[in-house]
Amino acid sequence: MRIIPRLHLTVALLVGLGVLGACNRSDDPAGPPLGSYRGVMTVAGGDLPFGLELAREDGAIVAYLINGPERVRATKVQLDGNRLSIQAPGYQNRIEAEFKDARFEGTVQLLRPRGVIKSVRFVGMPAQPWRFFPKPEIAPVDFSGRWALTFHGSDGSERAAIAELQQEGHEVWGTVLRASGDDRYIAGEVRGDTLFLSRFDGGSAYLYLGRLAGDGTLSGDFHTGGGFHETWSGRRDADAKLEDPARLTELKPGIDRFEFTFPDLDGNLYRFPDAQHAGKVVLITIGGSWCPNCHDEAVFLAELLASRRAQGLEVIQLMFEYTPDFASASASAREFAEKFAIDYPVLIAGTTIDDDVLKKLPQLAAFGAYPTLFAIDRQGHVRQVHAGFSGPATGLHFEQQNRELTMLVDGLLAEPR
């Protein structure tokens, strides 16, 4: 995992929080100021904070959602008088708020499965340069390192994960890795023996609360903006490993080919395989606009395709969205495609509910991760299944994964047509 020097981290945080310069105001002198805000969502576990910055760029208002070293830029922002509306880039989630009593008050509207909109209370307070607490812990407990975690579901289920954390003073940042991907950039603080971490980057909203016991056990609660809750526990373990993600998604025995027909974003049917795919290496990825790890994968796939299309590489994106309504699903997928300037087929394949992936793709015996990538050789055979995607927050894991996938594709492209 990449280590951020203390000086660079401090400067990055100051810039992200807007405390290196005075706040500017919007066009209305009495309106809300531009600059840094401490955004807070209210979830079952308490306050879920994130950094928010409003700025004017090229004459337009933009917003940045800040978590640790990441700044997610949102351009679909409206600041009309005291009313603020922010469309999360690539998602169907929104912040809707009004500036009153020297702060923004409103909701974060989260799209959930079956098209349900979950409204979560939101407050944005200007010029508050902290995440959880206004005063730092003087002598914080050290939570840095690699932690082997177990998440405990209310149904008795257990899932393994790994937390990789870095710490400077009382500030902590890092991510949680799972077999299916990672939790992207989470950031927070230490208070006594308790760890507070959160994330809202426009996609998922996560809150981690953990307490370190005298025997070295770390345990706590995990809450999401959508209302999901689990408990978790773990210990430091430099050698912690996850299960093989290849077991999450599998083809049925004896099957090594894909066949499907799905509509594109305009409703036109797209078939695979077809004459246009003959003799080419094809990457088929199953994802959804709601899936943060799918966003990270899209960056990698777009860059890989741009450098290898001339050699015979193609990419097809199968989207399983939160709603069965085609107009709504295609609008969500179009936002996703526009965010990454995707120039390969994006198809509306189904929904995330009722095992729809297995119904729409009967070649599969099991499906367990968004995204899942299928690498198909020039003869049309599935050569490898890659379940999940580790994003840039995972540091060295992200770099190793991308090297391995690139080597896989280059090897397939080197085979005869």
C-alpha positions as a Markdown table, in Angstrom:
| # | Residue | x | y | z |
|---|---|---|---|---|
| 1 | Met | 0.0 | 0.0 | 0.0 |
| 2 | Arg | 1.3 | 3.4 | -0.9 |
| 3 | Ile | 2.6 | 5.5 | 2.0 |
| 4 | Ile | 1.8 | 9.2 | 1.8 |
| 5 | Pro | 4.5 | 11.3 | 3.4 |
| 6 | Arg | 3.3 | 13.3 | 6.4 |
| 7 | Leu | 4.0 | 16.7 | 4.8 |
| 8 | His | 2.2 | 15.7 | 1.6 |
| 9 | Leu | -0.7 | 14.3 | 3.5 |
| 10 | Thr | -1.1 | 17.4 | 5.6 |
| 11 | Val | -1.0 | 19.7 | 2.6 |
| 12 | Ala | -3.5 | 17.4 | 0.7 |
| 13 | Leu | -5.9 | 17.5 | 3.6 |
| 14 | Leu | -5.6 | 21.2 | 4.0 |
| 15 | Val | -6.3 | 21.8 | 0.3 |
| 16 | Gly | -9.2 | 19.3 | 0.3 |
| 17 | Leu | -10.7 | 21.0 | 3.4 |
| 18 | Gly | -10.3 | 24.4 | 1.9 |
| 19 | Val | -8.4 | 25.9 | 4.9 |
| 20 | Leu | -5.4 | 27.3 | 2.9 |
| 21 | Gly | -7.6 | 30.2 | 1.8 |
| 22 | Ala | -10.7 | 32.1 | 2.7 |
| 23 | Cys | -14.1 | 30.9 | 1.6 |
| 24 | Asn | -15.6 | 32.7 | -1.4 |
| 25 | Arg | -19.4 | 33.2 | -1.7 |
| 26 | Ser | -21.7 | 32.3 | -4.5 |
| 27 | Asp | -23.2 | 34.9 | -6.8 |
| 28 | Asp | -25.7 | 35.9 | -4.0 |
| 29 | Pro | -23.7 | 37.8 | -1.3 |
| 30 | Ala | -26.2 | 36.5 | 1.3 |
| 31 | Gly | -26.1 | 33.0 | -0.1 |
| 32 | Pro | -24.0 | 30.0 | 1.0 |
| 33 | Pro | -20.2 | 30.3 | 0.8 |
| 34 | Leu | -18.1 | 28.3 | -1.6 |
| 35 | Gly | -15.2 | 26.4 | 0.0 |
| 36 | Ser | -15.0 | 23.5 | 2.4 |
| 37 | Tyr | -17.8 | 21.8 | 4.3 |
| 38 | Arg | -18.0 | 19.0 | 6.8 |
| 39 | Gly | -20.7 | 16.8 | 5.4 |
| 40 | Val | -22.5 | 14.5 | 7.8 |
| 41 | Met | -25.1 | 11.8 | 7.0 |
| 42 | Thr | -27.1 | 10.4 | 9.9 |
| 43 | Val | -27.3 | 6.6 | 9.9 |
| 44 | Ala | -28.3 | 4.0 | 12.5 |
| 45 | Gly | -24.8 | 3.9 | 13.9 |
| 46 | Gly | -24.5 | 7.7 | 14.3 |
| 47 | Asp | -22.8 | 10.4 | 12.3 |
| 48 | Leu | -21.2 | 9.4 | 9.0 |
| 49 | Pro | -19.0 | 12.3 | 7.9 |
| 50 | Phe | -17.2 | 13.1 | 4.7 |
| 51 | Gly | -15.4 | 16.0 | 3.1 |
| 52 | Leu | -17.4 | 18.3 | 0.8 |
| 53 | Glu | -16.0 | 21.2 | -1.2 |
| 54 | Leu | -17.9 | 23.6 | -3.4 |
| 55 | Ala | -15.9 | 25.6 | -6.0 |
| 56 | Arg | -16.3 | 27.6 | -9.1 |
| 57 | Glu | -14.4 | 26.3 | -12.2 |
| 58 | Asp | -14.8 | 27.8 | -15.6 |
| 59 | Gly | -17.8 | 29.8 | -14.5 |
| 60 | Ala | -19.7 | 26.8 | -13.1 |
| 61 | Ile | -20.2 | 25.4 | -9.6 |
| 62 | Val | -18.6 | 22.0 | -9.0 |
| 63 | Ala | -18.4 | 19.8 | -5.9 |
| 64 | Tyr | -15.8 | 17.5 | -4.5 |
| 65 | Leu | -16.5 | 14.5 | -2.3 |
| 66 | Ile | -13.4 | 13.9 | -0.1 |
| 67 | Asn | -12.3 | 10.7 | 1.6 |
| 68 | Gly | -8.7 | 10.4 | 2.6 |
| 69 | Pro | -6.5 | 11.1 | -0.4 |
| 70 | Glu | -9.4 | 10.8 | -2.9 |
| 71 | Arg | -11.4 | 13.8 | -4.3 |
| 72 | Val | -14.4 | 12.8 | -6.5 |
| 73 | Arg | -15.4 | 15.7 | -8.8 |
| 74 | Ala | -19.1 | 16.2 | -9.4 |
| 75 | Thr | -20.1 | 18.5 | -12.2 |
| 76 | Lys | -23.8 | 18.2 | -12.2 |
| 77 | Val | -24.3 | 20.7 | -9.4 |
| 78 | Gln | -26.9 | 23.4 | -9.0 |
| 79 | Leu | -26.7 | 26.2 | -6.5 |
| 80 | Asp | -29.8 | 28.3 | -6.9 |
| 81 | Gly | -30.0 | 30.9 | -4.1 |
| 82 | Asn | -29.9 | 28.8 | -1.0 |
| 83 | Arg | -30.8 | 25.5 | -2.7 |
| 84 | Leu | -28.1 | 23.0 | -3.4 |
| 85 | Ser | -28.4 | 19.9 | -5.6 |
| 86 | Ile | -25.5 | 17.5 | -6.4 |
| 87 | Gln | -25.8 | 14.6 | -8.7 |
| 88 | Ala | -23.2 | 12.0 | -7.8 |
| 89 | Pro | -21.0 | 11.3 | -10.8 |
| 90 | Gly | -21.9 | 7.9 | -12.4 |
| 91 | Tyr | -24.5 | 7.1 | -9.8 |
| 92 | Gln | -28.2 | 7.9 | -9.3 |
| 93 | Asn | -27.6 | 9.3 | -5.8 |
| 94 | Arg | -28.1 | 12.9 | -5.0 |
| 95 | Ile | -27.6 | 15.5 | -2.3 |
| 96 | Glu | -30.6 | 17.9 | -1.9 |
| 97 | Ala | -30.2 | 20.6 | 0.7 |
| 98 | Glu | -31.0 | 24.2 | 1.7 |
| 99 | Phe | -28.7 | 26.7 | 3.3 |
| 100 | Lys | -30.2 | 28.1 | 6.5 |
| 101 | Asp | -28.9 | 29.0 | 9.9 |
| 102 | Ala | -25.4 | 29.1 | 8.4 |
| 103 | Arg | -25.3 | 25.5 | 7.2 |
| 104 | Phe | -26.9 | 23.2 | 4.6 |
| 105 | Glu | -29.7 | 20.9 | 5.8 |
| 106 | Gly | -31.4 | 18.3 | 3.6 |
| 107 | Thr | -31.0 | 14.7 | 2.5 |
| 108 | Val | -28.8 | 12.3 | 0.6 |
| 109 | Gln | -31.0 | 10.3 | -1.7 |
| 110 | Leu | -29.7 | 6.8 | -2.3 |
| 111 | Leu | -31.0 | 4.5 | -5.0 |
| 112 | Arg | -31.5 | 1.0 | -3.6 |
| 113 | Pro | -32.5 | -2.4 | -5.1 |
| 114 | Arg | -36.0 | -2.6 | -6.7 |
| 115 | Gly | -35.7 | 1.1 | -7.4 |
| 116 | Val | -36.4 | 2.2 | -3.8 |
| 117 | Ile | -35.1 | 5.6 | -2.8 |
| 118 | Lys | -33.6 | 5.8 | 0.7 |
| 119 | Ser | -33.5 | 9.3 | 2.1 |
| 120 | Val | -30.8 | 9.9 | 4.7 |
| 121 | Arg | -30.5 | 13.2 | 6.7 |
| 122 | Phe | -27.7 | 15.4 | 5.6 |
| 123 | Val | -26.0 | 18.5 | 7.2 |
| 124 | Gly | -23.1 | 20.4 | 5.7 |
| 125 | Met | -21.3 | 22.8 | 8.0 |
| 126 | Pro | -18.8 | 25.3 | 6.4 |
| 127 | Ala | -15.2 | 25.7 | 7.4 |
| 128 | Gln | -15.0 | 22.7 | 9.8 |
| 129 | Pro | -11.7 | 21.1 | 9.0 |
| 130 | Trp | -12.2 | 17.9 | 11.0 |
| 131 | Arg | -14.0 | 14.6 | 10.1 |
| 132 | Phe | -15.3 | 13.2 | 13.4 |
| 133 | Phe | -14.0 | 15.4 | 16.2 |
| 134 | Pro | -12.9 | 19.0 | 16.5 |
| 135 | Lys | -10.0 | 18.3 | 18.7 |
| 136 | Pro | -7.4 | 15.7 | 17.9 |
| 137 | Glu | -6.4 | 12.9 | 20.3 |
| 138 | Ile | -3.1 | 13.9 | 21.9 |
| 139 | Ala | -1.7 | 10.3 | 22.3 |
| 140 | Pro | -3.7 | 8.1 | 20.0 |
| 141 | Val | -3.6 | 4.3 | 19.9 |
| 142 | Asp | -1.9 | 3.0 | 16.8 |
| 143 | Phe | -4.2 | 1.2 | 14.4 |
| 144 | Ser | -1.9 | 1.0 | 11.5 |
| 145 | Gly | -1.2 | -2.3 | 9.8 |
| 146 | Arg | -2.9 | -5.3 | 8.3 |
| 147 | Trp | -5.9 | -6.7 | 10.2 |
| 148 | Ala | -7.7 | -10.0 | 9.6 |
| 149 | Leu | -11.4 | -9.4 | 10.0 |
| 150 | Thr | -14.5 | -11.5 | 10.2 |
| 151 | Phe | -17.9 | -9.9 | 9.6 |
| 152 | His | -20.8 | -11.5 | 11.5 |
| 153 | Gly | -24.3 | -11.4 | 9.8 |
| 154 | Ser | -27.5 | -11.3 | 11.8 |
| 155 | Asp | -28.3 | -14.7 | 10.2 |
| 156 | Gly | -25.2 | -16.3 | 11.7 |
| 157 | Ser | -23.2 | -16.1 | 8.5 |
| 158 | Glu | -19.5 | -15.1 | 8.5 |
| 159 | Arg | -17.4 | -13.4 | 5.9 |
| 160 | Ala | -13.6 | -12.8 | 5.9 |
| 161 | Ala | -12.0 | -9.5 | 5.1 |
| 162 | Ile | -8.7 | -7.7 | 5.5 |
| 163 | Ala | -8.3 | -4.1 | 6.7 |
| 164 | Glu | -5.2 | -2.3 | 5.6 |
| 165 | Leu | -4.8 | 1.0 | 7.5 |
| 166 | Gln | -2.3 | 3.8 | 7.7 |
| 167 | Gln | -2.0 | 6.3 | 10.5 |
| 168 | Glu | -0.4 | 9.7 | 11.0 |
| 169 | Gly | -1.1 | 11.1 | 14.5 |
| 170 | His | -4.8 | 10.7 | 15.1 |
| 171 | Glu | -5.7 | 10.5 | 11.4 |
| 172 | Val | -6.3 | 7.1 | 9.8 |
| 173 | Trp | -7.1 | 6.1 | 6.2 |
| 174 | Gly | -7.0 | 2.9 | 4.1 |
| 175 | Thr | -9.5 | 0.3 | 3.0 |
| 176 | Val | -11.1 | -3.0 | 3.7 |
| 177 | Leu | -10.5 | -5.8 | 1.2 |
| 178 | Arg | -12.9 | -8.6 | 0.5 |
| 179 | Ala | -12.8 | -11.5 | -1.9 |
| 180 | Ser | -15.3 | -9.6 | -4.1 |
| 181 | Gly | -13.4 | -6.3 | -4.1 |
| 182 | Asp | -12.7 | -3.5 | -1.6 |
| 183 | Asp | -14.5 | -0.7 | 0.3 |
| 184 | Arg | -12.6 | 2.0 | -1.6 |
| 185 | Tyr | -11.2 | 4.9 | 0.4 |
| 186 | Ile | -12.2 | 5.1 | 4.0 |
| 187 | Ala | -10.9 | 7.7 | 6.4 |
| 188 | Gly | -11.3 | 8.9 | 9.9 |
| 189 | Glu | -9.8 | 9.3 | 13.3 |
| 190 | Val | -8.7 | 7.6 | 16.6 |
| 191 | Arg | -10.3 | 8.6 | 19.9 |
| 192 | Gly | -8.9 | 6.8 | 22.9 |
| 193 | Asp | -9.1 | 3.1 | 22.1 |
| 194 | Thr | -11.8 | 3.6 | 19.5 |
| 195 | Leu | -11.5 | 3.8 | 15.7 |
| 196 | Phe | -13.9 | 5.9 | 13.6 |
| 197 | Leu | -13.9 | 5.5 | 9.8 |
| 198 | Ser | -16.3 | 6.6 | 7.1 |
| 199 | Arg | -16.8 | 7.0 | 3.4 |
| 200 | Phe | -19.2 | 8.7 | 1.0 |
| 201 | Asp | -17.9 | 9.2 | -2.5 |
| 202 | Gly | -21.2 | 9.4 | -4.2 |
| 203 | Gly | -21.7 | 5.6 | -4.3 |
| 204 | Ser | -21.9 | 3.7 | -1.1 |
| 205 | Ala | -22.0 | 5.3 | 2.4 |
| 206 | Tyr | -20.1 | 3.3 | 5.0 |
| 207 | Leu | -19.4 | 3.8 | 8.7 |
| 208 | Tyr | -17.0 | 1.7 | 10.7 |
| 209 | Leu | -16.8 | 1.9 | 14.5 |
| 210 | Gly | -14.2 | -0.3 | 16.3 |
| 211 | Arg | -12.7 | -0.6 | 19.7 |
| 212 | Leu | -9.4 | -2.2 | 20.6 |
| 213 | Ala | -9.4 | -4.5 | 23.6 |
| 214 | Gly | -6.5 | -5.1 | 25.9 |
| 215 | Asp | -5.9 | -8.6 | 24.4 |
| 216 | Gly | -5.4 | -7.0 | 20.9 |
| 217 | Thr | -8.8 | -7.9 | 19.6 |
| 218 | Leu | -10.5 | -5.2 | 17.4 |
| 219 | Ser | -14.3 | -5.4 | 17.2 |
| 220 | Gly | -17.1 | -3.1 | 16.3 |
| 221 | Asp | -20.0 | -2.3 | 14.0 |
| 222 | Phe | -20.4 | -1.7 | 10.3 |
| 223 | His | -23.3 | 0.5 | 9.1 |
| 224 | Thr | -24.3 | 1.6 | 5.6 |
| 225 | Gly | -26.4 | 4.5 | 4.4 |
| 226 | Gly | -28.9 | 2.0 | 3.0 |
| 227 | Gly | -29.6 | 0.7 | 6.5 |
| 228 | Phe | -27.5 | -2.5 | 6.5 |
| 229 | His | -25.7 | -3.5 | 9.7 |
| 230 | Glu | -23.1 | -6.1 | 10.7 |
| 231 | Thr | -20.8 | -6.6 | 13.6 |
| 232 | Trp | -17.1 | -7.5 | 13.0 |
| 233 | Ser | -14.0 | -8.6 | 14.9 |
| 234 | Gly | -10.4 | -9.2 | 14.1 |
| 235 | Arg | -6.7 | -9.0 | 15.0 |
| 236 | Arg | -3.5 | -7.7 | 13.4 |
| 237 | Asp | -2.1 | -10.3 | 11.0 |
| 238 | Ala | 0.6 | -9.4 | 8.5 |
| 239 | Asp | 0.0 | -12.7 | 6.7 |
| 240 | Ala | -3.8 | -12.5 | 6.5 |
| 241 | Lys | -5.2 | -13.8 | 3.2 |
| 242 | Leu | -8.6 | -14.0 | 1.6 |
| 243 | Glu | -10.3 | -17.0 | -0.1 |
| 244 | Asp | -9.7 | -17.5 | -3.8 |
| 245 | Pro | -12.2 | -15.2 | -5.6 |
| 246 | Ala | -12.3 | -17.6 | -8.5 |
| 247 | Arg | -14.7 | -19.7 | -6.5 |
| 248 | Leu | -17.3 | -16.9 | -6.3 |
| 249 | Thr | -18.4 | -17.2 | -9.9 |
| 250 | Glu | -18.2 | -20.4 | -12.0 |
| 251 | Leu | -19.4 | -21.8 | -15.3 |
| 252 | Lys | -21.5 | -25.0 | -15.4 |
| 253 | Pro | -19.4 | -28.1 | -15.9 |
| 254 | Gly | -18.6 | -28.7 | -19.6 |
| 255 | Ile | -19.5 | -25.2 | -20.6 |
| 256 | Asp | -16.8 | -22.8 | -21.8 |
| 257 | Arg | -18.7 | -20.5 | -24.1 |
| 258 | Phe | -21.1 | -17.5 | -23.7 |
| 259 | Glu | -24.2 | -16.8 | -25.7 |
| 260 | Phe | -26.6 | -13.9 | -25.0 |
| 261 | Thr | -28.8 | -11.2 | -26.5 |
| 262 | Phe | -29.5 | -8.0 | -24.6 |
| 263 | Pro | -30.6 | -4.4 | -25.5 |
| 264 | Asp | -28.1 | -1.6 | -25.6 |
| 265 | Leu | -28.8 | 1.8 | -24.0 |
| 266 | Asp | -31.0 | 2.8 | -26.9 |
| 267 | Gly | -33.0 | -0.5 | -26.8 |
| 268 | Asn | -31.3 | -2.1 | -29.9 |
| 269 | Leu | -30.6 | -5.8 | -29.5 |
| 270 | Tyr | -26.9 | -6.8 | -29.3 |
| 271 | Arg | -25.9 | -10.4 | -29.8 |
| 272 | Phe | -22.9 | -12.3 | -28.7 |
| 273 | Pro | -21.2 | -14.1 | -30.4 |
| 274 | Asp | -21.6 | -12.5 | -33.8 |
| 275 | Ala | -19.6 | -12.1 | -36.9 |
| 276 | Gln | -18.0 | -8.9 | -35.5 |
| 277 | His | -16.4 | -10.9 | -32.7 |
| 278 | Ala | -14.8 | -13.6 | -34.9 |
| 279 | Gly | -11.1 | -14.0 | -34.2 |
| 280 | Lys | -11.1 | -11.4 | -31.4 |
| 281 | Val | -10.2 | -11.5 | -27.7 |
| 282 | Val | -13.4 | -10.4 | -25.8 |
| 283 | Leu | -13.6 | -9.3 | -22.2 |
| 284 | Ile | -17.2 | -9.5 | -20.9 |
| 285 | Thr | -17.8 | -7.9 | -17.5 |
| 286 | Ile | -20.9 | -8.1 | -15.3 |
| 287 | Gly | -21.5 | -5.0 | -13.3 |
| 288 | Gly | -23.9 | -2.2 | -12.5 |
| 289 | Ser | -23.8 | 1.6 | -12.2 |
| 290 | Trp | -24.5 | 1.3 | -8.4 |
| 291 | Cys | -21.3 | -0.8 | -7.9 |
| 292 | Pro | -18.2 | 1.3 | -6.8 |
| 293 | Asn | -15.8 | -1.5 | -7.7 |
| 294 | Cys | -17.3 | -1.5 | -11.2 |
| 295 | His | -16.4 | 2.2 | -11.5 |
| 296 | Asp | -12.8 | 1.4 | -10.7 |
| 297 | Glu | -12.8 | -1.5 | -13.2 |
| 298 | Ala | -14.2 | 0.7 | -15.9 |
| 299 | Val | -11.2 | 3.0 | -15.7 |
| 300 | Phe | -8.9 | 0.0 | -16.2 |
| 301 | Leu | -10.9 | -1.6 | -19.0 |
| 302 | Ala | -11.2 | 1.7 | -20.9 |
| 303 | Glu | -7.4 | 2.2 | -20.8 |
| 304 | Leu | -6.7 | -1.4 | -21.7 |
| 305 | Leu | -9.0 | -1.3 | -24.7 |
| 306 | Ala | -7.6 | 2.0 | -26.0 |
| 307 | Ser | -4.1 | 0.5 | -26.1 |
| 308 | Arg | -5.0 | -2.9 | -27.5 |
| 309 | Arg | -8.1 | -2.5 | -29.7 |
| 310 | Ala | -6.0 | -2.5 | -32.9 |
| 311 | Gln | -4.6 | -5.9 | -31.9 |
| 312 | Gly | -8.1 | -7.4 | -31.7 |
| 313 | Leu | -9.4 | -6.7 | -28.2 |
| 314 | Glu | -13.1 | -6.0 | -27.5 |
| 315 | Val | -15.0 | -5.3 | -24.3 |
| 316 | Ile | -18.7 | -5.8 | -23.5 |
| 317 | Gln | -20.3 | -4.4 | -20.4 |
| 318 | Leu | -23.4 | -6.3 | -19.0 |
| 319 | Met | -25.3 | -4.1 | -16.6 |
| 320 | Phe | -27.5 | -5.5 | -13.8 |
| 321 | Glu | -29.2 | -2.4 | -12.3 |
| 322 | Tyr | -31.3 | -1.8 | -9.2 |
| 323 | Thr | -34.6 | -1.4 | -11.2 |
| 324 | Pro | -36.3 | -3.6 | -13.8 |
| 325 | Asp | -37.7 | -0.5 | -15.6 |
| 326 | Phe | -35.7 | -0.2 | -18.8 |
| 327 | Ala | -35.9 | 3.6 | -19.0 |
| 328 | Ser | -34.6 | 4.0 | -15.5 |
| 329 | Ala | -31.9 | 1.3 | -15.8 |
| 330 | Ser | -30.6 | 2.7 | -19.1 |
| 331 | Ala | -30.5 | 6.2 | -17.6 |
| 332 | Ser | -28.4 | 4.9 | -14.8 |
| 333 | Ala | -26.1 | 2.9 | -17.1 |
| 334 | Arg | -25.8 | 6.0 | -19.4 |
| 335 | Glu | -24.6 | 8.1 | -16.5 |
| 336 | Phe | -22.0 | 5.4 | -15.8 |
| 337 | Ala | -20.9 | 5.2 | -19.5 |
| 338 | Glu | -20.6 | 9.0 | -19.7 |
| 339 | Lys | -18.5 | 9.3 | -16.6 |
| 340 | Phe | -15.8 | 7.1 | -18.1 |
| 341 | Ala | -16.3 | 8.0 | -21.7 |
| 342 | Ile | -17.0 | 4.3 | -22.5 |
| 343 | Asp | -16.9 | 3.6 | -26.2 |
| 344 | Tyr | -17.6 | -0.1 | -26.0 |
| 345 | Pro | -21.1 | -1.8 | -25.8 |
| 346 | Val | -23.0 | -1.2 | -22.6 |
| 347 | Leu | -26.0 | -3.6 | -22.4 |
| 348 | Ile | -29.0 | -3.7 | -20.0 |
| 349 | Ala | -28.9 | -7.3 | -19.0 |
| 350 | Gly | -31.2 | -7.4 | -15.9 |
| 351 | Thr | -31.5 | -6.5 | -12.2 |
| 352 | Thr | -29.7 | -7.3 | -9.0 |
| 353 | Ile | -32.6 | -9.1 | -7.4 |
| 354 | Asp | -34.0 | -12.7 | -7.4 |
| 355 | Asp | -30.8 | -14.3 | -8.8 |
| 356 | Asp | -31.4 | -12.5 | -12.1 |
| 357 | Val | -27.8 | -13.0 | -13.2 |
| 358 | Leu | -28.1 | -16.8 | -13.1 |
| 359 | Lys | -31.5 | -16.6 | -14.9 |
| 360 | Lys | -30.2 | -14.3 | -17.7 |
| 361 | Leu | -26.9 | -16.2 | -18.1 |
| 362 | Pro | -27.8 | -19.9 | -17.7 |
| 363 | Gln | -24.2 | -20.8 | -18.5 |
| 364 | Leu | -23.3 | -19.9 | -14.9 |
| 365 | Ala | -23.4 | -22.3 | -12.0 |
| 366 | Ala | -22.7 | -19.6 | -9.5 |
| 367 | Phe | -22.3 | -15.9 | -9.3 |
| 368 | Gly | -20.9 | -14.1 | -6.3 |
| 369 | Ala | -19.3 | -10.7 | -7.2 |
| 370 | Tyr | -19.9 | -7.5 | -8.9 |
| 371 | Pro | -17.9 | -7.0 | -11.1 |
| 372 | Thr | -17.0 | -10.3 | -12.6 |
| 373 | Leu | -14.9 | -10.4 | -15.8 |
| 374 | Phe | -14.8 | -13.3 | -18.3 |
| 375 | Ala | -11.8 | -13.5 | -20.7 |
| 376 | Ile | -12.7 | -15.1 | -24.0 |
| 377 | Asp | -10.0 | -16.2 | -26.5 |
| 378 | Arg | -10.0 | -15.8 | -30.3 |
| 379 | Gln | -11.8 | -19.2 | -30.7 |
| 380 | Gly | -14.7 | -18.1 | -28.4 |
| 381 | His | -13.7 | -20.1 | -25.3 |
| 382 | Val | -13.8 | -18.7 | -21.8 |
| 383 | Arg | -10.2 | -18.9 | -20.6 |
| 384 | Gln | -10.5 | -17.2 | -17.2 |
| 385 | Val | -13.0 | -15.9 | -14.8 |
| 386 | His | -12.0 | -13.0 | -12.6 |
| 387 | Ala | -14.5 | -12.3 | -9.8 |
| 388 | Gly | -14.3 | -8.9 | -8.1 |
| 389 | Phe | -12.0 | -5.9 | -8.6 |
| 390 | Ser | -9.5 | -4.3 | -6.2 |
| 391 | Gly | -9.5 | -0.6 | -6.7 |
| 392 | Pro | -6.7 | 2.0 | -6.3 |
| 393 | Ala | -7.4 | 2.3 | -2.6 |
| 394 | Thr | -5.7 | -1.2 | -2.2 |
| 395 | Gly | -2.4 | 0.1 | -3.4 |
| 396 | Leu | -0.1 | -2.8 | -4.3 |
| 397 | His | -3.0 | -5.2 | -4.7 |
| 398 | Phe | -4.5 | -2.9 | -7.3 |
| 399 | Glu | -1.2 | -2.7 | -9.2 |
| 400 | Gln | -0.6 | -6.5 | -9.1 |
| 401 | Gln | -4.1 | -7.3 | -10.2 |
| 402 | Asn | -3.9 | -4.9 | -13.2 |
| 403 | Arg | -0.5 | -6.4 | -14.2 |
| 404 | Glu | -1.9 | -9.9 | -14.1 |
| 405 | Leu | -5.0 | -9.0 | -16.1 |
| 406 | Thr | -2.9 | -7.2 | -18.6 |
| 407 | Met | -0.6 | -10.2 | -19.0 |
| 408 | Leu | -3.6 | -12.4 | -19.4 |
| 409 | Val | -5.0 | -10.3 | -22.2 |
| 410 | Asp | -1.6 | -9.9 | -23.9 |
| 411 | Gly | -1.2 | -13.7 | -23.8 |
| 412 | Leu | -4.6 | -14.2 | -25.5 |
| 413 | Leu | -3.9 | -11.6 | -28.1 |
| 414 | Ala | -0.6 | -13.3 | -28.9 |
| 415 | Glu | -2.4 | -16.6 | -29.8 |
| 416 | Pro | -3.2 | -17.3 | -33.5 |
| 417 | Arg | -6.5 | -16.2 | -34.9 |
